[in-house]
Amino acid sequence: MAVYTEVSDEALTAFLSAYEIGTLLSYKGIAEGVENTNFFLHTTAGSYILTLYEKRVREGDLPFFLNLMEHLAARDLACPQPIRNRDGAALGRLCGRPAVIVSFLDGVSVKRPGLHHCGELGRALAGLHAAGADFGMVRENSLSVEAWRPLFAVAEAQADTVAPGLGGRTRADLAVLEAGWPRGLPGGVIHADLFTDNVFFIGDRLSGLIDFYFACTDAFAYDLAICLNAWCFDADGTYHRDKGQALIAGYQAVRALEPAEVAALPILCRGAALRFMLTRLVDWLNVPPGALVQPKDPLEYDRRLVFHRDAGRAEDYGWVAESLARASPP
Amino acid sequence: MAVYTEVSDEALTAFLSAYEIGTLLSYKGIAEGVENTNFFLHTTAGSYILTLYEKRVREGDLPFFLNLMEHLAARDLACPQPIRNRDGAALGRLCGRPAVIVSFLDGVSVKRPGLHHCGELGRALAGLHAAGADFGMVRENSLSVEAWRPLFAVAEAQADTVAPGLGGRTRADLAVLEAGWPRGLPGGVIHADLFTDNVFFIGDRLSGLIDFYFACTDAFAYDLAICLNAWCFDADGTYHRDKGQALIAGYQAVRALEPAEVAALPILCRGAALRFMLTRLVDWLNVPPGALVQPKDPLEYDRRLVFHRDAGRAEDYGWVAESLARASPP
């Protein structure tokens, strides 16, 4: 949520001269995106977002993200569309950083989603999975189950200083998840970070998805599990099954879950919670001096894990038998 | 340059329901304004800036600033225009803070102004002074000569830790300025903070002035002196007389300086430099832990003061006899 790199009017004007998007009228650094620097651009041709990629994004991954956004936008999924310059390149360089201009999407993030928002999200998520089906690139999920133990190793010694018993709980979770992690589920492109900040609404209508910088190739149902974690819990760890039901029903209105996905939902949800607890824990313990960004609380996900350890069935998350799901309000 | 106050979609939607500016399409926290939190708003009716005033702005001063912007905008000066809600109020409350919506101004701040920019600024500054002539409110300049000694008292003991000899130089400057500060010069509303960030250009044309939160009632020539400091020096303290000449000539193309103002220009410039050195010095020595904003370097103004101490005549700043000024390129 910060501008890490200042961009002068001269540098920006020179950069824009390679694009056919009119004359610069205005640009403002915006407090959005934890990992990158973003500017709102207004030109005589319209509104755009200019992103400068800071250290945490691997430059080699950018073609995957940019091609994916282009692929999805071409299939009418409402997401930022990379703008190519006169040479046909979407990826440029500005102030020493990889830089990209994408189309500006209207919409507002909902801090406290209701049932209707969850239903809309479910439909959009399934639409994203469908639209990505013929995308030709692959990017492994570098934050899946194999990554969790090495991540935890970085934080393990200090885990109990963050919450008593956190180290022990995490070791036990890791053992269960590594032993039981499902393989061979239907998969393809997933967003992998569809938190409320990354989903826009205009009024009641879902108007777009943003921030594809964790997108990767993995199980579709894992993406659903990430969303159930991000959208259906209170910060205190209370799960709202009615929200989960709306989200899953919305998803199934577009793409039916296979029995193996339904069966795997509880462990996928538990794994997704551990993944966010771990990355937050590492960030929490490694705030650099002078940090511009407040780290997110890992204990929000520690509290979600309490629910996941008890929840053994997809029904606990709001999944209902097909006939009922089809009958639920759209 | 930070978002100090988070505003949820629910809080913003409730706030906007009192205004007739259409439906919210988008809002982004923007990294602009050292003292306040600013959001870019896009609605079905257009683009706006929403400002939440943080602690450093005195709430009692807000009617002066808001009425002034309204007064100037009504006289076709390009500046943000406060939007009144259905009850006719420009000043509202949001997230516990005084909050105002103003019209969005296109334009780009020029980091390294050239001669042409300085000329445009001079004309706009004189236009501002003329447009404010019939403004009915008064706000004393709380950062003029009387304020400098108390400001210095806060920093005096530590001044030499910032630069060797800074304390002694400042004491000598204060004595000279307090003894010789000019009184009775033509005056009225001044902007008092017209740094390059607060002046917008589209291409070569000055498109607007923003950030009236230091505006007050004081000598017009002091406003010009502030601009000469902010626009005509390099960071190393080198004065560009050609820029000063363009700025002064631009000003005089709209409003001729009186002889007393010309004579006072050197001391006004020296005073303006000391004012910014002092406020920066105090901020420099008092960065709160966890500050979101990098303090500005007071020594930039300490270096400008070296020039000012030697410069005794308006000519040193680029003022030229009337006939020459009139002949200079517009």
Contacts between the chains, C-beta under 8 A, distances in Angstrom:
chain1	res1	chain2	res2	distance
A	1	B	3	6.8
A	1	B	29	7.4
A	2	B	2	7.6
A	2	B	31	7.2
A	3	B	1	6.8
A	3	B	31	4.3
A	8	B	111	4.4
A	8	B	112	7.7
A	9	B	108	4.9
A	9	B	109	6.5
A	9	B	110	5.5
A	9	B	111	5.7
A	10	B	111	6.6
A	10	B	112	6.8
A	12	B	108	7.9
A	23	B	202	7.6
A	23	B	203	6.8
A	24	B	108	6.0
A	25	B	106	4.2
A	25	B	107	7.2
A	25	B	108	7.6
A	25	B	202	5.9
A	26	B	104	8.0
A	26	B	105	7.8
A	26	B	106	4.6
A	26	B	107	6.0
A	26	B	108	6.3
A	26	B	200	7.7
A	27	B	108	6.6
A	28	B	28	7.8
A	28	B	30	4.4
A	28	B	31	7.2
A	28	B	32	6.0
A	28	B	40	6.0
A	29	B	1	7.4
A	29	B	30	6.4
A	29	B	31	3.6
A	29	B	32	7.1
A	30	B	28	4.4
A	30	B	29	6.5
A	30	B	30	5.5
A	30	B	31	6.8
A	30	B	40	7.2
A	31	B	2	7.2
A	31	B	3	4.3
A	31	B	28	7.2
A	31	B	29	3.7
A	31	B	30	6.8
A	31	B	31	5.9
A	32	B	28	6.0
A	32	B	29	7.1
A	40	B	28	6.0
A	40	B	30	7.2
A	40	B	40	5.9
A	42	B	47	8.0
A	42	B	106	6.3
A	104	B	26	8.0
A	105	B	26	7.9
A	106	B	25	4.1
A	106	B	26	4.6
A	106	B	42	6.3
A	107	B	25	7.2
A	107	B	26	6.1
A	108	B	9	4.9
A	108	B	12	8.0
A	108	B	24	6.0
A	108	B	25	7.6
A	108	B	26	6.4
A	108	B	27	6.6
A	109	B	9	6.5
A	110	B	9	5.6
A	111	B	8	4.4
A	111	B	9	5.8
A	111	B	10	6.6
A	112	B	8	7.7
A	112	B	10	6.9
A	200	B	26	7.7
A	202	B	23	7.6
A	202	B	25	5.9
A	203	B	23	6.8
A	292	B	292	7.1
